[in-house]
């Protein structure tokens, strides 16, 4: 049994944090008695306990953190969401040294979205409007769907095929020479073995940008079933092509600079790190990554408030909640424009 008297009466918050930790791993019968005695000893204990329980539940979200997208994803970090593995161990490790207030801010606003559960048969996934969706496919490949994008997945023993029905997606392909990975968009096919590339389906064309390795770009032939014509034999890393849907006979391949590639992939989620950065600069960065919304700081004093946080670039709603709860701000919405003011 943990003796509540072991704590100084001047450290109620420490006592509450201790009991929340014990609750998290499960109280023994003896600890339950000690906990009830502590709870009844002072009305302030109950208030502190409620506060720490709320913060503790938010800390769970840290277990869902994913790093910035890389060419070789960690399968554990990118696995479909479910019970957070070893979350209790993780929290016990960070509690002694991580300020709880800072942890809550980081946990609540950096966490990645819950991944969709694949349906039976052909698997279909749609990106939510508010955030980008990242999914791990059965072979370990990772697909990131831009807002509004839809894909269907059909894997066989000989081939891994993904149909891009609408929008834009980035693919990081698990290497398997025996099973080519093919992304098809209205008859234009991108074939890879183990690489990373971005595909955007427009009204009149399909754009392909290779971010790692190389791919082959084909056009399906309507003349015979399963036939195809190679449009670009080898599109290498750092190169881009735009294939017209009407006719793919004349296709230009263009090398892109690092800045151009970053601009083309600006929709992809990233972890934005800010240290004592004025809010006006933070808002400008969010606007750059989220063209579908426009944040405006309509208060000169609020615009100069310094922000120190790590935030997911596409989590606009989480960023606004952070400002409302931690910076005494309020938001006003006018269509796609969100104005931020002091309360």
ZARO-24056 format. One record per atom (N, C-alpha, C): residue in three letters; z, y, x. Coordinates in steps of 0.1 Angstrom, whole numbers, padded with zeros to 4 digits, always signed. Each point is the difference from the previous one (the first is absolute). Example, Ala and Ser with C-alpha at 12.3 -4.5 7.8 and 13.67 -1.06 7.14 Angstrom:
ALA+0078-0057+0132 ALA+0000+0012-0009 ALA+0000+0012+0009 SER-0007+0011-0004 SER+0000+0011+0009 SER+0008+0011-0008 
//
This chain:
UNK+0000-0012+0008 UNK+0000+0012-0008 UNK+0000+0012+0009 UNK-0008+0010-0004 UNK-0001+0013+0007 UNK+0011+0009-0005 UNK+0009+0005+0009 UNK+0011+0008-0005 UNK-0004+0014-0001 UNK+0000+0006-0013 UNK-0004+0014-0002 UNK+0009+0009+0007 UNK+0012-0004+0003 UNK+0009+0009+0008 UNK-0003+0002+0014 UNK-0010-0008+0005 UNK-0005+0002+0014 UNK-0007+0013+0002 UNK-0004+0006-0011 UNK-0008+0012+0001 UNK+0010+0012-0002 UNK-0003+0011+0006 UNK+0007+0012-0001 UNK-0003+0006-0014 UNK+0010+0006-0007 UNK-0002+0006-0013 UNK-0010+0012+0001 UNK-0002+0005+0012 UNK-0009+0011+0001 UNK-0014-0004+0002 UNK-0003-0013-0001 UNK-0014-0004+0002 UNK-0005-0008-0012 UNK+0001+0006-0012 UNK-0004-0007-0012 UNK-0014-0005+0001 UNK-0009+0009+0005 UNK-0014-0004+0001 UNK-0002-0012+0009 UNK+0007-0001+0011 UNK-0001-0012+0008 UNK+0005-0012-0007 UNK+0011+0001-0008 UNK+0005-0011-0008 UNK-0011-0005-0010 UNK-0006+0010-0007 UNK-0010-0003-0010 UNK-0012-0007+0006 UNK-0004+0005+0012 UNK-0011-0006+0007 UNK+0003-0015+0004 UNK+0012-0002+0004 UNK+0005-0013+0004 UNK-0001-0010-0012 UNK+0005+0005-0012 UNK+0000-0009-0011 UNK-0014-0003-0006 UNK-0009+0010+0001 UNK-0014-0002-0004 UNK-0006-0011+0009 UNK+0003+0001+0013 UNK-0005-0010+0009 UNK+0005-0014-0003 UNK+0013-0001-0004 UNK+0006-0013-0004 UNK-0006-0005-0012 UNK-0002+0009-0010 UNK-0007-0004-0013 UNK-0014-0005+0003 UNK-0007+0006+0009 UNK-0014-0004+0003 UNK-0001-0014+0005 UNK+0009-0004+0008 UNK+0000-0014+0005 UNK+0007-0010-0009 UNK+0008+0006-0009 UNK+0008-0009-0010 UNK+0015+0000+0004 UNK+0008+0004-0010 UNK+0014+0001+0002 UNK+0007-0014-0001 UNK+0009-0003+0008 UNK+0008-0013-0001 UNK+0010+0003-0011 UNK+0007-0010-0006 UNK+0010+0003-0010 UNK+0011+0009+0005 UNK+0004-0002+0013 UNK+0011+0008+0006 UNK-0005+0014+0001 UNK-0013+0002+0004 UNK-0005+0014+0002 UNK-0001+0007-0014 UNK-0003-0008-0010 UNK-0001+0006-0014 UNK+0014+0006-0004 UNK+0010-0007+0003 UNK+0014+0005-0003 UNK+0002+0013+0008 UNK-0003+0000+0013 UNK+0002+0012+0008 UNK-0009+0012-0005 UNK-0012-0004-0004 UNK-0009+0011-0005 UNK+0005+0006-0012 UNK+0005-0008-0010 UNK+0006+0006-0012 UNK+0012+0008+0002 UNK+0008-0004+0010 UNK+0012+0008+0003 UNK-0004+0013+0006 UNK-0010+0000+0009 UNK-0005+0013+0006 UNK-0006+0009-0011 UNK-0007-0006-0009 UNK-0007+0008-0011 UNK+0010+0007-0009 UNK+0011-0007-0003 UNK+0010+0005-0009 UNK+0010+0010+0007 UNK+0000+0000+0013 UNK+0010+0008+0008 UNK-0003+0015-0001 UNK-0012+0004-0002 UNK-0004+0015+0000 UNK-0012+0002-0008 UNK+0000+0009-0010 UNK-0013+0003-0008 UNK-0012+0004+0009 UNK+0003+0006+0012 UNK-0011+0004+0008 UNK-0008-0012+0006 UNK+0007-0012+0000 UNK-0006-0012+0006 UNK-0012-0004-0009 UNK+0001+0001-0013 UNK-0011-0004-0009 UNK-0012+0009+0001 UNK+0003+0013+0002 UNK-0011+0009+0001 UNK-0008-0002+0013 UNK+0008-0003+0011 UNK-0007-0002+0013 UNK-0007-0013+0000 UNK+0005-0010-0007 UNK-0007-0013-0001 UNK-0013+0001-0007 UNK+0000+0007-0012 UNK-0012+0002-0007 UNK-0011+0007+0008 UNK+0004+0010+0008 UNK-0009+0007+0008 UNK-0006-0009+0011 UNK+0008-0008+0006 UNK-0005-0008+0011 UNK-0008-0012-0005 UNK+0003-0005-0012 UNK-0008-0011-0006 UNK-0014+0005-0003 UNK-0001+0013-0005 UNK-0014+0005-0002 UNK-0007+0002+0013 UNK+0006+0005+0010 UNK-0007+0002+0013 UNK-0003-0013+0006 UNK+0008-0010-0001 UNK-0002-0013+0005 UNK-0012-0007-0006 UNK-0002+0001-0013 UNK-0011-0006-0006 UNK-0013+0007+0005 UNK+0000+0013+0003 UNK-0012+0006+0005 UNK-0003-0005+0014 UNK+0010-0003+0008 UNK-0002-0004+0013 UNK-0008-0013+0001 UNK+0000-0008-0011 UNK-0008-0012+0000 UNK-0015+0003+0003 UNK-0005+0012-0004 UNK-0014+0003+0001 UNK-0004+0001+0015 UNK+0009+0001+0009 UNK-0004+0001+0014 UNK-0006-0014+0004 UNK+0004-0010-0006 UNK-0006-0013+0003 UNK-0014-0001-0003 UNK-0006+0009-0008 UNK-0014+0000-0004 UNK-0008+0008+0009 UNK+0006+0007+0010 UNK-0008+0009+0009 UNK-0011-0007+0007 UNK-0012+0005+0000 UNK-0011-0005+0007 UNK-0005+0010+0011 UNK-0004-0004+0011 UNK-0004+0009+0010 UNK-0014+0006-0003 UNK-0004+0010+0007 UNK-0014+0005-0002 UNK-0010-0011+0002 UNK-0010+0000-0008 UNK-0010-0011+0000 UNK-0005-0003+0014 UNK+0000-0012+0004 UNK-0006-0004+0014 UNK-0010-0010-0002 UNK-0007-0003+0011 UNK-0011-0010+0000 UNK+0006-0014-0001 UNK+0012-0002+0005 UNK+0006-0013+0000 UNK+0013+0001-0008 UNK-0001-0002-0014 UNK+0012+0002-0008 UNK+0010-0011+0003 UNK+0013+0004-0001 UNK+0011-0010+0000 UNK+0000-0007-0013 UNK-0002-0013-0001 UNK+0000-0007-0013 UNK+0013+0001-0008 UNK+0011+0001+0007 UNK+0013+0001-0006 UNK+0001+0014-0007 UNK-0004+0011+0006 UNK+0001+0013-0006 UNK-0010+0002-0011 UNK-0011-0007+0001 UNK-0010+0002-0010 UNK-0001-0011-0011 UNK+0010-0008+0000 UNK+0001-0011-0010 UNK+0002+0006-0014 UNK-0005-0006-0011 UNK+0002+0005-0013 UNK+0015+0002-0003 UNK+0003+0010-0007 UNK+0014+0004-0002 UNK+0007-0011-0009 UNK+0012-0002+0003 UNK+0009-0009-0007 UNK+0014+0003+0005 UNK+0009-0010-0001 UNK+0013+0003+0006 UNK-0001+0004+0014 UNK+0007+0010+0004 UNK-0001+0005+0014 UNK+0008-0009+0009 UNK-0007-0006+0010 UNK+0005-0010+0009 UNK+0011+0007+0009 UNK+0011-0007+0001 UNK+0011+0005+0009 UNK+0004+0014-0003 UNK+0000+0004-0013 UNK+0003+0014-0002 UNK+0015+0003+0002 UNK+0009-0010-0002 UNK+0014+0002+0002 UNK+0003+0002+0015 UNK-0007-0009+0008 UNK+0002+0001+0015 UNK-0005+0014+0005 UNK-0011+0004-0006 UNK-0006+0013+0004 UNK+0010+0011-0002 UNK+0005+0000-0012 UNK+0009+0011-0004 UNK+0013+0000+0008 UNK+0005-0012+0003 UNK+0012+0000+0008 UNK-0002+0005+0014 UNK-0013-0002+0005 UNK-0003+0005+0014 UNK-0001+0016+0000 UNK-0006+0005-0011 UNK-0003+0015+0001 UNK+0012+0008-0004 UNK+0009-0006-0009 UNK+0011+0008-0005 UNK+0009+0007+0010 UNK+0004-0007+0011 UNK+0009+0006+0009 UNK-0005+0013+0007 UNK-0014+0001+0002 UNK-0005+0011+0007 UNK-0009+0009-0007 UNK-0004-0004-0012 UNK-0010+0008-0007 UNK+0008+0008-0011 UNK-0002+0014+0001 UNK+0007+0008-0011 UNK-0006-0004-0013 UNK+0010-0002-0010 UNK-0004-0005-0013 UNK-0009+0010-0007 UNK+0002+0012+0001 UNK-0008+0010-0007 UNK-0014+0000+0005 UNK-0002-0001+0013 UNK-0013+0000+0006 UNK-0007-0013-0004 UNK+0008-0011+0000 UNK-0006-0013-0003 UNK-0006+0000-0014 UNK+0008+0006-0010 UNK-0005+0000-0014 UNK-0012+0008-0001 UNK-0001+0012+0007 UNK-0013+0008-0001 UNK-0011-0008+0006 UNK+0002-0007+0011 UNK-0011-0008+0006 UNK-0004-0011-0009 UNK+0010-0007-0005 UNK-0003-0012-0008 UNK-0007+0003-0013 UNK+0004+0011-0007 UNK-0005+0004-0013 UNK-0014+0005+0001 UNK-0004+0005+0011 UNK-0013+0007+0000 UNK-0010-0005+0011 UNK+0004-0010+0008 UNK-0010-0006+0009 UNK-0005-0013-0005 UNK+0008-0007-0009 UNK-0003-0013-0003 UNK-0014-0002-0006 UNK-0007-0011+0003 UNK-0013-0003-0005 UNK+0001-0005-0014 UNK-0012+0000-0007 UNK+0001-0005-0014 UNK+0000-0015-0001 UNK+0005-0005-0011 UNK+0000-0014-0002 UNK-0014-0006-0002 UNK-0003-0011+0007 UNK-0013-0005+0000 UNK-0002-0008-0013 UNK-0013+0000-0005 UNK-0003-0008-0012 UNK+0000-0015+0003 UNK+0004-0007-0011 UNK+0000-0015+0001 UNK-0014-0004-0004 UNK-0007-0008+0009 UNK-0013-0005-0003 UNK-0001-0008-0013 UNK-0010+0003-0008 UNK-0002-0008-0012 UNK-0007-0013+0003 UNK+0000-0009-0010 UNK-0006-0013+0002 UNK-0015+0002+0000 UNK-0007-0010+0007 UNK-0014+0001+0001 UNK-0004+0012+0009 UNK-0010+0007-0005 UNK-0004+0012+0008 UNK+0011+0010+0000 UNK+0004+0005+0011 UNK+0012+0009+0001 UNK-0006+0014-0001 UNK+0007+0008-0008 UNK-0004+0014-0002 UNK+0011+0009+0003 UNK-0003+0012+0006 UNK+0011+0009+0003 UNK-0006+0014-0002 UNK+0008+0009-0006 UNK-0004+0014-0002 UNK+0011+0009+0006 UNK-0005+0010+0008 UNK+0009+0009+0006 UNK+0006+0009-0010 UNK+0013+0003+0000 UNK+0006+0009-0009 UNK-0004+0014+0003 UNK+0000+0009-0009 UNK-0004+0014+0002 UNK+0009+0007+0010 UNK+0013-0003-0001 UNK+0010+0008+0007 UNK+0000-0004+0015 UNK-0003-0013+0003 UNK+0001-0004+0014 UNK-0011-0010+0004 UNK-0002-0001+0013 UNK-0010-0010+0005 UNK+0007-0013-0001 UNK-0009-0011-0002 UNK+0005-0013-0001 UNK-0004-0008+0012 UNK+0009-0008+0006 UNK-0003-0008+0011 UNK+0003-0014-0004 UNK-0009-0010+0002 UNK+0002-0014-0003 UNK-0004-0009+0011 UNK+0008-0011+0001 UNK-0004-0010+0010 UNK-0007-0011-0007 UNK-0012-0004+0004 UNK-0007-0010-0006 UNK+0005-0014+0004 UNK-0005-0011-0007 UNK+0005-0013+0004 UNK-0002-0005+0014 UNK-0010+0006+0007 UNK-0003-0004+0013 UNK+0007+0009+0011 UNK+0008+0009-0005 UNK+0007+0009+0009 UNK-0007+0013+0003 UNK-0012+0002-0006 UNK-0007+0013+0001 UNK+0007+0010-0008 UNK-0002+0013+0003 UNK+0007+0010-0007 UNK-0010+0010-0006 UNK+0001+0003-0013 UNK-0009+0010-0006 UNK+0009+0011-0005 UNK-0005+0013+0003 UNK+0006+0012-0005 UNK-0009+0006-0010 UNK+0004+0002-0012 UNK-0008+0006-0010 UNK+0003+0014-0002 UNK-0010+0008+0001 UNK+0001+0015-0004 UNK+0003+0001-0015 UNK+0005+0012-0004 UNK+0003+0002-0014 UNK-0012-0003-0009 UNK+0002-0008-0010 UNK-0011-0004-0009 UNK-0009-0011+0004 UNK+0002-0005+0012 UNK-0009-0011+0005 UNK+0004-0013-0007 UNK-0010-0009-0002 UNK+0002-0013-0006 UNK-0008-0010+0008 UNK+0006-0011+0004 UNK-0007-0011+0007 UNK+0003-0013-0007 UNK-0009-0010+0001 UNK+0003-0014-0004 UNK-0002-0009+0012 UNK+0008-0010+0001 UNK+0000-0009+0012 UNK-0003-0014-0004 UNK-0010-0006+0007 UNK-0004-0014-0002 UNK-0001-0006+0014 UNK+0009-0009+0003 UNK+0000-0007+0012 UNK-0004-0015-0002 UNK-0009-0005+0008 UNK-0004-0014+0000 UNK+0003-0006+0014 UNK-0002-0013+0002 UNK+0002-0006+0013 UNK-0010+0006+0010 UNK-0011+0004-0004 UNK-0010+0005+0010 UNK-0001+0015+0001 UNK+0006+0007-0009 UNK-0002+0015+0000 UNK+0011+0007-0007 UNK+0004+0012+0006 UNK+0009+0009-0007 UNK-0007+0012-0005 UNK-0001+0001-0013 UNK-0008+0011-0006 UNK+0008+0009-0009 UNK-0002+0013+0002 UNK+0007+0010-0008 UNK-0011+0009-0006 UNK+0001+0002-0013 UNK-0009+0009-0007 UNK+0007+0013-0002 UNK-0006+0011+0006 UNK+0005+0014-0003 UNK-0007+0005-0013 UNK+0008+0000-0010 UNK-0006+0004-0013 UNK-0001+0015-0002 UNK+0010+0007+0006 UNK+0000+0014-0001 UNK+0009+0006+0011 UNK-0005+0012+0004 UNK+0009+0008+0009 UNK-0002-0004+0015 UNK+0012+0001+0007 UNK+0000-0001+0015 UNK+0011-0009+0004 UNK-0002-0007+0011 UNK+0010-0009+0005 UNK-0002-0002+0015 UNK+0011-0003+0007 UNK+0000-0003+0014 UNK+0005-0014+0002 UNK-0007-0008+0008 UNK+0002-0014+0002 UNK+0004-0003+0015 UNK+0011-0007+0002 UNK+0004-0005+0013 UNK-0001-0015-0001 UNK-0010-0006+0006 UNK-0004-0014-0002 UNK+0007-0009+0010 UNK+0006-0010-0005 UNK+0006-0011+0008 UNK-0011-0008+0006 UNK+0001-0002+0013 UNK-0011-0007+0007 UNK-0001-0014-0004 UNK-0013-0005-0004 UNK-0002-0014-0003 UNK-0016-0001+0001 UNK-0005-0004+0011 UNK-0015-0001+0002 UNK-0006-0010-0010 UNK+0008-0010-0004 UNK-0005-0011-0009 UNK-0002+0005-0015 UNK+0007+0012-0003 UNK-0001+0005-0014 UNK-0002+0015+0001 UNK-0013+0004+0000 UNK-0003+0014+0000 UNK+0006+0008-0011 UNK+0003+0012+0002 UNK+0006+0009-0010 UNK-0010+0010-0004 UNK-0004-0001-0013 UNK-0011+0008-0005 UNK+0005+0010-0011 UNK-0002+0013+0001 UNK+0003+0009-0010 UNK-0014+0005-0006 UNK-0001-0002-0013 UNK-0012+0003-0007 UNK+0002+0012-0010 UNK-0009+0009+0001 UNK+0000+0012-0009 UNK-0013+0003-0005 UNK-0003-0004-0013 UNK-0013+0002-0006 UNK-0011-0005+0008 UNK+0001-0012+0005 UNK-0011-0006+0008 UNK+0000+0003+0015 UNK+0008+0010+0004 UNK+0001+0002+0015 UNK+0012-0008+0005 UNK-0003-0008+0010 UNK+0011-0009+0005 UNK+0003+0003+0014 UNK+0013+0000+0003 UNK+0006+0003+0013 UNK+0006-0013+0005 UNK-0005-0006+0010 UNK+0005-0013+0005 UNK+0008+0001+0013 UNK+0011-0005+0000 UNK+0009+0000+0012 UNK+0007-0013+0003 UNK+0005-0002+0012 UNK+0008-0011+0003 UNK+0015+0003+0002 UNK+0002+0010+0009 UNK+0013+0005+0002 UNK-0001+0014+0005 UNK+0002+0010-0009 UNK-0003+0014+0004 UNK+0007+0008-0011 UNK-0003+0014+0001 UNK+0006+0009-0010 UNK-0011+0010-0003 UNK-0002+0003-0013 UNK-0010+0009-0004 UNK+0003+0006-0014 UNK-0006+0011-0003 UNK+0002+0007-0013 UNK-0013+0000-0008 UNK+0001-0003-0013 UNK-0012+0000-0008 UNK+0002+0010-0012 UNK-0009+0009-0003 UNK+0001+0009-0011 UNK-0013-0002-0009 UNK+0002-0003-0012 UNK-0011-0002-0010 UNK-0002+0013-0007 UNK-0011+0007+0002 UNK-0003+0012-0007 UNK-0010-0003-0011 UNK-0005+0011-0007 UNK-0009-0002-0011 UNK-0014-0004+0005 UNK-0004+0004+0012 UNK-0013-0003+0005 UNK+0000-0007+0013 UNK+0011-0002+0006 UNK+0000-0006+0014 UNK+0013-0007+0002 UNK+0000-0008+0011 UNK+0012-0007+0005 UNK+0002+0005+0014 UNK+0012+0005+0003 UNK+0003+0005+0014 UNK+0009-0010+0007 UNK-0003-0004+0012 UNK+0008-0009+0008 UNK+0004+0006+0013 UNK+0013+0000+0003 UNK+0005+0005+0013 UNK+0008-0011+0006 UNK-0003-0003+0013 UNK+0007-0011+0007 UNK+0011+0007+0009 UNK+0012-0005-0002 UNK+0011+0005+0007 UNK+0005-0009+0011 UNK-0005-0012+0000 UNK+0003-0010+0011 UNK-0010-0011+0000 UNK-0005-0004+0012 UNK-0009-0011+0000 UNK-0014+0004-0004 UNK-0007-0009-0007 UNK-0014+0003-0005 UNK-0002-0008-0012 UNK-0010+0004-0008 UNK-0004-0007-0013 UNK-0015+0000-0001 UNK-0005-0009-0008 UNK-0014+0000-0004 UNK-0002+0005-0014 UNK-0010+0008-0003 UNK-0002+0006-0013 UNK-0013-0006-0006 UNK+0001-0007-0011 UNK-0012-0006-0006 UNK-0002+0006-0014 UNK-0012-0003-0005 UNK-0003+0003-0014 UNK-0004-0013-0007 UNK+0007-0002-0011 UNK-0004-0013-0008 UNK-0014+0002-0005 UNK-0007-0012+0001 UNK-0014+0000-0005 UNK-0001-0005-0014 UNK-0006+0007-0009 UNK-0001-0005-0014 UNK-0011-0010-0001 UNK-0008-0002+0010 UNK-0012-0009-0001 UNK+0005-0014-0001 UNK+0010-0004+0008 UNK+0004-0014+0000 UNK+0016+0000+0000 UNK+0005-0010-0006 UNK+0015-0001-0001 UNK+0006-0002+0014 UNK+0010+0008+0003 UNK+0007-0002+0013 UNK-0008+0007+0011 UNK-0012+0006-0002 UNK-0007+0006+0010 UNK+0005+0014+0004 UNK-0002+0004+0012 UNK+0004+0013+0004 UNK-0008+0005+0012 UNK-0001+0013+0001 UNK-0007+0007+0011 UNK+0010+0007+0008 UNK-0001-0002+0013 UNK+0010+0008+0009 UNK-0005+0014+0002 UNK+0009+0009-0003 UNK-0003+0014+0001 UNK+0005+0006+0013 UNK+0012-0003+0004 UNK+0005+0004+0013 UNK+0006-0013+0007 UNK-0007-0005+0010 UNK+0004-0012+0007 UNK+0014+0001+0005 UNK+0004+0011+0006 UNK+0013+0001+0007 UNK+0005+0015-0001 UNK+0009+0002-0009 UNK+0006+0013-0002 UNK+0014+0000+0008 UNK+0001+0007+0011 UNK+0011-0001+0009 UNK+0011+0010-0004 UNK+0012-0002+0006 UNK+0011+0009-0001 UNK-0004+0014+0003 UNK+0005+0009-0009 UNK-0003+0014+0002 UNK-0013+0004-0005 UNK-0007-0009-0008 UNK-0013+0004-0005 UNK+0000-0001-0015 UNK-0009+0007-0007 UNK+0000+0001-0014 UNK-0015-0001-0005 UNK-0002-0006-0011 UNK-0013+0000-0006 UNK+0002+0002-0015 UNK-0010+0007-0006 UNK-0001+0002-0015 UNK-0013-0007-0005 UNK+0002-0010-0008 UNK-0011-0008-0005 UNK-0003+0004-0014 UNK-0012+0005-0003 UNK-0004+0004-0014 UNK-0001-0013-0008 UNK+0005+0002-0013 UNK-0001-0012-0009 UNK-0014-0002-0004 UNK-0008+0011-0001 UNK-0014-0002-0005 UNK-0009-0007+0010 UNK+0001+0003+0013 UNK-0008-0006+0010 UNK+0008+0000+0013 UNK+0002-0012+0006 UNK+0007+0000+0013 UNK-0009-0002+0012 UNK-0013+0003-0002 UNK-0010-0002+0011 UNK+0002+0010+0011 UNK+0004+0012-0003 UNK+0003+0010+0010 UNK+0014+0004+0001 UNK+0007-0005+0010 UNK+0015+0002+0001 UNK+0003+0006+0013 UNK+0008+0011+0000 UNK+0004+0006+0012 UNK+0014-0004+0004 UNK+0002-0003+0013 UNK+0013-0003+0006 UNK+0004+0012+0008 UNK+0012+0004-0002 UNK+0005+0012+0007 UNK+0013-0003+0006 UNK+0002+0005+0013 UNK+0013-0001+0006 UNK+0009+0011-0005 UNK+0012-0002-0002 UNK+0010+0010-0005 UNK+0010+0002+0010 UNK+0005+0013+0001 UNK+0011+0003+0009 UNK+0013-0004-0006 UNK+0010+0000+0008 UNK+0014-0004-0005 UNK+0004+0010-0011 UNK-0003+0012+0001 UNK+0004+0010-0010 UNK-0008-0003-0013 UNK-0013-0003+0001 UNK-0008-0003-0012 UNK+0005-0013-0006 UNK+0004-0010+0008 UNK+0005-0012-0006 UNK+0013+0002-0007 UNK+0009+0008+0006 UNK+0013+0003-0007 UNK-0002+0008-0013 UNK-0010+0008+0000 UNK-0003+0008-0012 UNK-0005-0010-0011 UNK-0009-0009+0004 UNK-0005-0009-0010 UNK+0010-0010-0005 UNK+0010-0002+0008 UNK+0011-0010-0004 UNK+0013+0008-0004 UNK-0001+0013-0003 UNK+0012+0008-0003 UNK+0007-0005-0012 UNK-0007-0008-0009 UNK+0006-0005-0012 UNK+0011-0011+0003 UNK-0002-0007+0012 UNK+0009-0011+0003 UNK+0015+0005+0002 UNK+0009-0008-0005 UNK+0014+0005+0001 UNK+0004+0000+0015 UNK+0008+0010+0004 UNK+0006+0001+0013 UNK+0014+0004-0001 UNK+0008-0002+0010 UNK+0013+0005+0000 UNK+0000+0013+0008 UNK+0003+0011-0008 UNK+0000+0013+0006 UNK+0014+0003+0005 UNK+0002+0003+0012 UNK+0013+0004+0006 UNK+0001+0015+0002 UNK+0010+0005-0006 UNK+0003+0015+0001 UNK+0014+0002+0007 UNK+0000+0009+0009 UNK+0013+0004+0006 UNK+0001+0015+0000 UNK+0010+0005-0009 UNK+0002+0015-0001 UNK-0014+0007-0003 UNK-0008-0006-0009 UNK-0013+0006-0003 UNK+0001+0008-0013 UNK-0005+0013+0000 UNK+0001+0008-0012 UNK-0007-0007-0012 UNK+0006+0001-0012 UNK-0005-0007-0011 UNK-0015+0004-0003 UNK-0004+0012+0003 UNK-0014+0004-0002 UNK-0009-0009+0008 UNK+0004-0004+0012 UNK-0009-0008+0009 UNK+0000-0015-0005 UNK+0012-0004-0005 UNK+0001-0014-0006 UNK-0009-0001-0012 UNK+0000+0010-0009 UNK-0008+0000-0012 UNK-0015+0000+0004 UNK-0003+0008+0010 UNK-0014+0000+0004 UNK-0005-0013+0005 UNK+0009-0008+0007 UNK-0004-0013+0004 UNK-0001-0010-0012 UNK+0008+0001-0009 UNK-0001-0008-0012 UNK-0013+0003-0008 UNK-0003+0013-0001 UNK-0013+0003-0007 UNK-0012-0005+0007 UNK+0001-0001+0014 UNK-0012-0005+0007 UNK-0002-0015-0002 UNK+0011-0007-0002 UNK-0001-0015-0003 UNK-0002-0003-0014 UNK+0002+0010-0009 UNK-0001-0003-0015 UNK-0008+0010-0007 UNK-0014-0001+0001 UNK-0009+0010-0006 UNK+0001+0000-0015 UNK+0005-0010-0006 UNK+0001+0000-0015 UNK+0011+0008-0006 UNK+0009+0005+0009 UNK+0011+0009-0005 UNK+0001+0012+0009 UNK+0006+0010-0005 UNK+0001+0012+0009 UNK+0014+0006-0002 UNK+0008-0001+0011 UNK+0014+0005+0000 UNK+0000+0014+0005 UNK+0007+0008-0007 UNK+0001+0015+0003 UNK+0015+0003+0001 UNK+0004+0006+0011 UNK+0014+0005+0001 UNK+0000+0015-0005 UNK+0005+0002-0011 UNK-0001+0013-0007 UNK+0013+0008+0003 UNK+0007-0003+0010 UNK+0012+0007+0004 UNK+0001+0002+0015 UNK+0000+0013+0004 UNK-0001+0003+0015 UNK+0012-0006+0007 UNK+0012+0001-0006 UNK+0011-0005+0007 UNK+0000-0016+0001 UNK-0005-0006-0010 UNK-0001-0015+0000 UNK-0010-0004+0010 UNK-0011+0008+0001 UNK-0011-0004+0009 UNK+0005-0001+0015 UNK+0010+0007+0003 UNK+0005+0000+0014 UNK+0011-0010+0003 UNK+0005-0007-0011 UNK+0010-0010+0002 UNK-0005-0011+0009 UNK+0008-0004+0010 UNK-0004-0010+0010 UNK+0003-0014-0006 UNK-0010-0009+0002 UNK+0000-0014-0004 UNK+0000-0009+0012 UNK+0010-0009+0000 UNK+0000-0011+0010 UNK+0000-0013-0007 UNK-0011-0007+0000 UNK-0001-0013-0008 UNK-0012-0007+0004 UNK+0000-0013-0003 UNK-0012-0009+0002 UNK-0004-0003-0014 UNK-0013+0003-0004 UNK-0004-0001-0014 UNK-0014-0007+0000 UNK-0002-0008-0010 UNK-0013-0007-0003 UNK-0010+0011-0005 UNK-0011+0000+0006 UNK-0009+0011-0002 UNK-0006+0001-0015 UNK-0001-0012-0007 UNK-0005+0000-0013 UNK+0011+0001-0011 UNK+0012+0000+0004 UNK+0011+0000-0010 UNK+0004+0014-0004 UNK-0009+0006-0007 UNK+0003+0014-0004 UNK+0012+0001-0009 UNK+0001-0010-0010 UNK+0011+0001-0009 UNK+0013-0002+0007 UNK+0001-0009+0010 UNK+0012-0001+0008 UNK+0003+0012+0007 UNK-0010+0007+0006 UNK+0003+0012+0007 UNK+0005+0011-0009 UNK-0005+0001-0012 UNK+0005+0010-0009 UNK+0015-0003-0004 UNK+0003-0013-0002 UNK+0013-0004-0004 UNK+0010+0004+0012 UNK-0005-0002+0012 UNK+0008+0003+0012 UNK+0004+0015-0001 UNK-0010+0008-0002 UNK+0002+0015-0001 UNK+0009+0004-0011 UNK-0001-0007-0012 UNK+0008+0003-0011 UNK+0015-0004+0002 UNK+0002-0011+0007 UNK+0014-0005+0001 UNK+0006+0005+0013 UNK-0008+0003+0010 UNK+0007+0004+0013 UNK-0003+0014+0004 UNK-0009+0007-0007 UNK-0003+0014+0005 UNK+0001+0010-0011 UNK+0006-0004-0011 UNK+0003+0010-0011 UNK-0013+0006-0005 UNK-0011-0008-0001 UNK-0013+0004-0005 UNK-0002-0005-0014 UNK-0010+0006-0007 UNK-0004-0005-0013 UNK-0016+0001+0001 UNK-0006-0009-0008 UNK-0014-0001+0000 UNK-0006+0004-0014 UNK-0011+0006+0000 UNK-0007+0004-0012 UNK-0014-0005+0001 UNK-0005-0007-0010 UNK-0013-0007+0000 UNK-0010+0007-0009 UNK-0011+0003+0006 UNK-0011+0006-0007 UNK-0013-0008+0003 UNK-0002-0011-0007 UNK-0012-0008+0003 UNK+0003-0007+0013 UNK-0010+0002+0010 UNK+0001-0006+0013 UNK+0009+0008+0010 UNK+0004+0012-0005 UNK+0008+0009+0009 UNK+0014-0002-0003 UNK+0008-0001+0010 UNK+0015-0001-0001 UNK+0006+0012+0008 UNK+0007+0008-0007 UNK+0006+0012+0006 UNK+0015-0003+0003 UNK+0004+0003+0012 UNK+0014-0002+0004 UNK+0008+0013+0001 UNK+0011+0001-0006 UNK+0008+0012+0000 UNK+0015-0004+0002 UNK+0008+0010+0004 UNK+0014-0001+0000 UNK+0006-0002-0014 UNK+0010-0007-0002 UNK+0007-0002-0013 UNK+0006+0014-0004 
//
